[in-house]
Amino acid sequence: MIDTLAMALGMPPEAPEFWLPLTFMTLLVLVVIAGTVLDGFDIGVGCLSMFAPSHLKPRMLALLSPWRDANEFWLFIGLGLFMAAFPLAWGKVMAQLYLPVTLLAVGTCLRSVGYELRMRAPRELQAFWGRLFGVGALLTAFSHGLLLAQIALFAQDEPGLLWFSLFTGACSVAAYCLLGASWLIMREGGELRARAIFWGRRCVRWAAAGAVGVSVVLALGNPGILLKWSSNGGRVAAVVLWSGMLAAFICIEMCLQRMINTSLRSTALPFVLSLLVFGMTLGGLAYSFFPYLVLDELTLWDAAAATDSLERVLLLAGIALPVALVFNARVYWRMFGMSVPPEPPAFGR
């Protein structure tokens, strides 16, 4: 496939002007998937905190503390990679996505400000800053849905498309709430886990509806994408992808139903399956658009920076990314399993 693509572009596969943009696109997709998946439970818990009883909110936000700084890493590195590697696509992409990107920036800012100031505020103001964090999480989740809708619609301006964007935004909030609820089920017990099971069951079908809606509109709105998924290899990929997503959603709902009816045992299965659904959705989008950054207009080779610039950026990324990955691996390995409260120090007499 790579050789065929290189021949179609009139470049040898080993040429830097061919493989450098491809390398940066691979890195960008991996960063987007990592950011959506690893920051997703943070966003989801923030959204759920808006609907939780007041006596549970402090515990929900306290559970996020070890990952707050790491979660802010993915957005900045993704934007940095995109601007450095594909500067010619920046204007076109932002012209289509300025509204959801603006909401994303506002939501991210509110999340960071609300969480940090809540930890430093006097007790009577902590609830206010906690609500600000929740509002920022809702804006962030909703903006991700608007981004998906705009990508699926290709900036079309037809009656009824506004309702699809709002529907996708609401389903995105539900998907992040599902991810946050499944993480709470794995991490905490007691009343908080019982409520998380209830929240998860309310959100799982809306998340599935959003995935189906975006996929159908994306395929029917562009003949090229429909042709790609209906070709010989594409049909196999479509069957595997949709079978996997359907099985994941069914297993999540069955697991949550069983936890209500039989026991409240700790389990990581809903969380792992929710992560899998997010990964499959983003992987399907990447496959649908490749090799375009602006569909049917601008490929990643058309939008790439000069080869010399890409080589310098790749050198810097080769130095910075391993350090960042080691730091994040150190932080995120503790996100699975039950939360164990710290033991008080043994003060001497």
C-alpha positions as CSV (number, residue, x, y, z in Angstrom):
1,M,0.0,0.0,0.0
2,I,2.8,2.4,0.9
3,D,4.6,1.7,-2.4
4,T,1.4,2.3,-4.4
5,L,0.8,5.5,-2.6
6,A,4.4,6.7,-3.2
7,M,4.1,5.8,-6.9
8,A,0.8,7.8,-7.1
9,L,2.6,10.8,-5.7
10,G,5.5,10.4,-8.0
11,M,8.0,9.9,-5.1
12,P,10.2,7.0,-4.1
13,P,9.2,5.5,-0.8
14,E,12.6,6.1,0.8
15,A,12.5,9.9,-0.1
16,P,12.4,12.2,3.0
17,E,9.7,14.3,1.3
18,F,7.4,11.2,1.3
19,W,8.1,9.5,4.6
20,L,8.5,12.5,6.8
21,P,4.9,13.8,6.5
22,L,3.7,10.2,6.9
23,T,5.7,9.9,10.1
24,F,4.3,13.1,11.5
25,M,0.8,12.2,10.6
26,T,1.2,8.8,12.4
27,L,2.6,10.7,15.5
28,L,-0.3,13.1,15.4
29,V,-2.9,10.4,15.2
30,L,-1.3,8.5,18.1
31,V,-1.2,11.7,20.2
32,V,-4.9,12.5,19.5
33,I,-5.9,9.0,20.4
34,A,-3.7,9.1,23.6
35,G,-5.1,12.5,24.6
36,T,-8.7,11.5,24.0
37,V,-8.4,8.2,25.8
38,L,-6.1,9.2,28.7
39,D,-7.7,12.6,29.3
40,G,-11.2,11.2,28.7
41,F,-11.8,9.8,32.2
42,D,-10.8,13.2,33.6
43,I,-13.3,15.0,31.4
44,G,-16.0,12.4,32.2
45,V,-15.6,12.6,36.0
46,G,-15.7,16.4,35.6
47,C,-19.0,16.2,33.7
48,L,-20.5,13.7,36.3
49,S,-19.5,16.0,39.1
50,M,-22.2,18.4,38.0
51,F,-24.8,15.8,38.7
52,A,-23.3,14.2,41.8
53,P,-24.5,14.8,45.4
54,S,-22.5,17.5,47.1
55,H,-21.0,15.0,49.6
56,L,-19.5,12.9,46.8
57,K,-18.0,15.7,44.7
58,P,-14.8,16.2,46.8
59,R,-13.9,12.6,46.6
60,M,-14.5,12.5,42.8
61,L,-12.3,15.4,42.2
62,A,-9.6,14.2,44.7
63,L,-9.4,10.9,42.7
64,L,-8.2,12.9,39.7
65,S,-5.4,14.7,41.4
66,P,-2.4,12.4,40.3
67,W,-3.3,12.9,36.6
68,R,-4.2,16.5,36.3
69,D,-0.8,17.8,35.1
70,A,-0.3,14.9,32.8
71,N,-3.7,15.3,31.2
72,E,-2.8,18.8,30.0
73,F,0.2,17.5,28.1
74,W,-1.6,15.9,25.2
75,L,-3.5,18.9,23.8
76,F,-0.4,21.1,23.7
77,I,1.8,18.5,22.1
78,G,-0.9,17.7,19.5
79,L,-1.4,21.4,18.5
80,G,2.4,21.9,18.4
81,L,2.9,18.9,16.1
82,F,0.1,20.0,13.8
83,M,1.4,23.6,13.5
84,A,5.0,22.6,13.0
85,A,4.5,19.7,10.6
86,F,1.5,20.9,8.5
87,P,1.5,24.7,8.6
88,L,-0.3,25.0,5.2
89,A,-3.3,23.2,6.5
90,W,-3.7,25.3,9.6
91,G,-5.7,28.1,8.0
92,K,-8.1,25.8,6.2
93,V,-8.7,23.6,9.2
94,M,-9.2,26.5,11.6
95,A,-11.6,28.2,9.1
96,Q,-13.9,25.1,9.3
97,L,-13.4,24.3,13.0
98,Y,-13.0,27.7,14.7
99,L,-16.2,27.4,16.8
100,P,-15.6,23.9,18.4
101,V,-11.8,24.7,18.8
102,T,-12.7,28.0,20.6
103,L,-15.1,26.1,22.9
104,L,-12.4,23.5,23.5
105,A,-9.9,26.2,24.4
106,V,-12.4,27.8,26.8
107,G,-13.4,24.5,28.4
108,T,-9.7,23.5,28.9
109,C,-9.0,26.8,30.5
110,L,-12.0,26.6,32.8
111,R,-11.0,23.0,33.8
112,S,-7.5,24.0,34.7
113,V,-8.4,27.2,36.5
114,G,-11.3,25.6,38.4
115,Y,-9.3,22.6,39.6
116,E,-6.2,24.5,40.6
117,L,-8.1,27.3,42.5
118,R,-10.4,24.8,44.2
119,M,-7.4,23.2,45.9
120,R,-6.2,26.6,47.1
121,A,-9.5,28.3,47.9
122,P,-11.0,28.6,51.4
123,R,-13.6,25.9,52.2
124,E,-16.6,28.2,51.5
125,L,-15.4,28.8,47.9
126,Q,-14.4,25.3,47.0
127,A,-17.8,24.4,45.7
128,F,-17.8,27.3,43.3
129,W,-14.5,26.4,41.8
130,G,-15.6,22.7,41.6
131,R,-18.6,23.7,39.6
132,L,-16.4,25.8,37.3
133,F,-14.3,22.7,36.7
134,G,-17.5,20.8,35.9
135,V,-18.7,23.5,33.5
136,G,-15.3,23.4,31.7
137,A,-15.5,19.6,31.4
138,L,-18.9,19.8,29.9
139,L,-17.7,22.4,27.4
140,T,-14.7,20.3,26.5
141,A,-16.8,17.1,26.0
142,F,-19.4,19.0,24.0
143,S,-16.7,20.7,21.8
144,H,-15.3,17.3,20.9
145,G,-18.8,16.3,19.6
146,L,-19.0,19.5,17.6
147,L,-15.6,18.7,16.1
148,L,-16.8,15.3,15.1
149,A,-19.9,16.7,13.6
150,Q,-18.0,19.4,11.6
151,I,-15.6,16.7,10.3
152,A,-18.5,14.5,9.3
153,L,-20.4,17.3,7.6
154,F,-17.4,18.9,5.8
155,A,-18.7,22.4,6.7
156,Q,-21.9,21.8,4.7
157,D,-24.6,24.5,5.3
158,E,-28.0,22.8,4.9
159,P,-31.2,22.8,7.0
160,G,-31.1,20.2,9.8
161,L,-27.4,20.0,10.1
162,L,-27.4,22.2,13.2
163,W,-29.5,19.6,15.0
164,F,-27.1,16.9,14.0
165,S,-24.2,18.9,15.5
166,L,-26.1,19.4,18.7
167,F,-27.0,15.7,18.8
168,T,-23.4,14.7,18.3
169,G,-22.3,17.1,21.0
170,A,-24.8,15.7,23.5
171,C,-23.7,12.1,22.6
172,S,-20.1,13.1,23.1
173,V,-20.9,14.3,26.6
174,A,-22.6,11.0,27.2
175,A,-19.6,9.0,25.9
176,Y,-17.2,10.9,28.2
177,C,-19.6,10.4,31.1
178,L,-19.6,6.7,30.3
179,L,-15.8,6.7,30.4
180,G,-15.7,8.6,33.6
181,A,-18.4,6.4,35.2
182,S,-16.6,3.2,34.3
183,W,-13.4,4.6,35.7
184,L,-15.1,5.4,39.0
185,I,-16.5,1.9,39.1
186,M,-13.0,0.5,38.9
187,R,-11.5,3.0,41.3
188,E,-14.0,3.5,44.2
189,G,-16.5,1.5,46.2
190,G,-19.7,2.2,48.2
191,E,-22.2,4.8,47.2
192,L,-20.0,6.4,44.6
193,R,-19.6,3.1,42.7
194,A,-23.4,2.5,42.9
195,R,-24.1,5.9,41.4
196,A,-21.4,5.5,38.8
197,I,-23.1,2.3,37.6
198,F,-26.4,4.2,37.3
199,W,-24.7,7.0,35.4
200,G,-23.0,4.5,33.1
201,R,-26.2,2.7,32.2
202,R,-27.9,6.0,31.4
203,C,-25.0,7.0,29.0
204,V,-24.0,3.8,27.1
205,R,-26.8,3.9,24.6
206,W,-26.4,7.6,23.9
207,A,-22.7,7.0,23.2
208,A,-23.6,4.2,20.8
209,A,-26.1,6.4,19.0
210,G,-23.5,9.1,18.6
211,A,-21.0,6.6,17.1
212,V,-23.6,5.3,14.6
213,G,-24.8,8.8,13.7
214,V,-21.3,10.2,12.9
215,S,-20.3,7.0,10.9
216,V,-23.5,7.1,8.8
217,V,-23.3,10.8,8.0
218,L,-19.6,10.6,7.3
219,A,-20.0,7.7,4.9
220,L,-23.2,9.0,3.1
221,G,-21.8,12.6,2.9
222,N,-18.8,11.7,0.8
223,P,-18.7,9.2,-2.1
224,G,-14.9,8.7,-1.7
225,I,-15.2,7.6,1.9
226,L,-18.1,5.3,1.1
227,L,-16.1,3.8,-1.8
228,K,-13.1,3.3,0.5
229,W,-15.1,1.4,3.1
230,S,-17.0,-0.6,0.5
231,S,-14.0,-1.9,-1.4
232,N,-12.7,-5.4,-0.8
233,G,-10.3,-4.6,2.0
234,G,-12.5,-1.8,3.3
235,R,-15.5,-4.2,3.7
236,V,-13.4,-6.5,5.9
237,A,-12.2,-3.5,8.0
238,A,-15.8,-2.2,8.3
239,V,-17.1,-5.6,9.5
240,V,-14.3,-6.0,12.0
241,L,-14.7,-2.4,13.3
242,W,-18.5,-2.5,13.6
243,S,-18.6,-6.0,15.1
244,G,-16.0,-4.9,17.7
245,M,-17.9,-1.7,18.6
246,L,-21.2,-3.6,18.8
247,A,-19.7,-6.3,21.0
248,A,-18.1,-3.7,23.2
249,F,-21.3,-1.7,23.8
250,I,-23.3,-4.9,24.5
251,C,-20.7,-6.1,26.9
252,I,-20.5,-2.8,28.7
253,E,-24.3,-2.7,29.2
254,M,-24.5,-6.3,30.3
255,C,-21.7,-5.8,32.8
256,L,-23.3,-2.7,34.3
257,Q,-26.7,-4.5,34.4
258,R,-25.1,-7.5,36.2
259,M,-23.4,-5.2,38.7
260,I,-26.8,-3.7,39.7
261,N,-28.6,-7.1,39.9
262,T,-26.0,-9.3,41.6
263,S,-23.1,-7.5,43.1
264,L,-21.0,-4.4,43.2
265,R,-17.6,-6.0,42.7
266,S,-14.7,-4.0,41.4
267,T,-14.1,-4.5,37.7
268,A,-12.0,-2.8,35.0
269,L,-13.9,-4.4,32.1
270,P,-16.3,-1.5,31.4
271,F,-13.4,1.0,31.5
272,V,-11.2,-1.1,29.2
273,L,-14.1,-1.6,26.7
274,S,-14.9,2.1,26.8
275,L,-11.3,2.9,26.0
276,L,-11.5,0.4,23.1
277,V,-14.6,2.1,21.7
278,F,-12.9,5.5,21.7
279,G,-9.8,4.0,20.0
280,M,-11.8,2.3,17.3
281,T,-13.9,5.4,16.6
282,L,-10.8,7.6,16.2
283,G,-9.0,4.9,14.2
284,G,-12.0,4.7,11.8
285,L,-11.9,8.4,11.3
286,A,-8.2,8.4,10.6
287,Y,-8.7,5.6,8.0
288,S,-11.6,7.4,6.4
289,F,-9.7,10.7,5.8
290,F,-6.2,9.3,5.0
291,P,-4.3,10.7,3.1
292,Y,-6.2,14.0,3.3
293,L,-6.1,16.7,6.0
294,V,-8.8,18.8,4.3
295,L,-11.0,16.2,2.6
296,D,-10.7,16.2,-1.3
297,E,-8.6,19.4,-1.1
298,L,-5.3,19.0,0.8
299,T,-3.3,15.9,1.4
300,L,-0.8,15.7,4.2
301,W,2.0,16.0,1.6
302,D,0.5,19.2,0.2
303,A,0.2,20.7,3.7
304,A,3.6,19.6,5.0
305,A,6.4,22.0,5.9
306,A,9.7,22.0,4.0
307,T,11.8,18.9,4.4
308,D,14.6,20.7,6.3
309,S,12.1,22.0,8.8
310,L,10.5,18.6,9.3
311,E,13.9,17.0,9.9
312,R,14.6,19.5,12.6
313,V,11.2,19.1,14.2
314,L,11.6,15.3,14.1
315,L,15.0,15.6,15.8
316,L,13.4,17.6,18.6
317,A,10.5,15.3,18.9
318,G,12.9,12.3,19.1
319,I,14.4,13.9,22.1
320,A,11.3,15.3,23.8
321,L,8.8,12.5,23.2
322,P,10.7,9.6,24.9
323,V,11.1,11.8,28.0
324,A,7.4,12.7,28.0
325,L,6.4,9.0,27.4
326,V,8.5,7.9,30.4
327,F,6.9,10.6,32.6
328,N,3.4,9.7,31.4
329,A,4.0,5.9,31.8
330,R,5.1,6.6,35.3
331,V,2.0,8.6,36.1
332,Y,-0.7,6.6,34.3
333,W,0.2,3.1,35.4
334,R,-1.6,3.7,38.6
335,M,-4.9,4.7,36.9
336,F,-6.2,1.0,37.0
337,G,-7.5,-0.8,40.1
338,M,-9.0,0.3,43.3
339,S,-7.9,3.5,44.9
340,V,-6.0,2.8,48.1
341,P,-6.0,5.7,50.7
342,P,-2.5,6.7,51.9
343,E,-1.4,5.4,55.2
344,P,-0.9,8.1,57.9
345,P,2.7,8.5,59.0
346,A,3.8,6.9,62.2
347,F,4.8,9.9,64.3
348,G,7.3,9.2,67.1
349,R,6.4,10.1,70.7
